[in-house]
Amino acid sequence: MVGDLARARVPVRTGYLRSTIYSRIKGWVAEVGAEAAYAMFVEFGTRHMQARPFLYPAIQEWLPVLEQIVCEAIDMAKAEAALQ
């Protein structure tokens, strides 16, 4: 899943950032992120440090799969609504 790809791409020094990466789907909402306070600085960089994106590339790679899942869920919802 997206979280596994992000964990594989994240730069590792101590492993804390990698351990805080999460991805979850709850209803119609998909969440992907990292709880480490400095995750944003690694992802987007600072004026002192070049960006080392790990979340965005993982999301981009999984986008076709996520799109398919959403389309299937919409089709199922439409089919259920037609039966009522």
Buried (B, 14 or more C-beta within 10 A) or exposed (E): BBBEBBBEBBEEEEEBBBBBBBBEEEEEEBEBBBEBEEBEBBBEEEEEEEEEBBBBEBBEEBEEEBEEEEEEEEEEEEEEEEEE
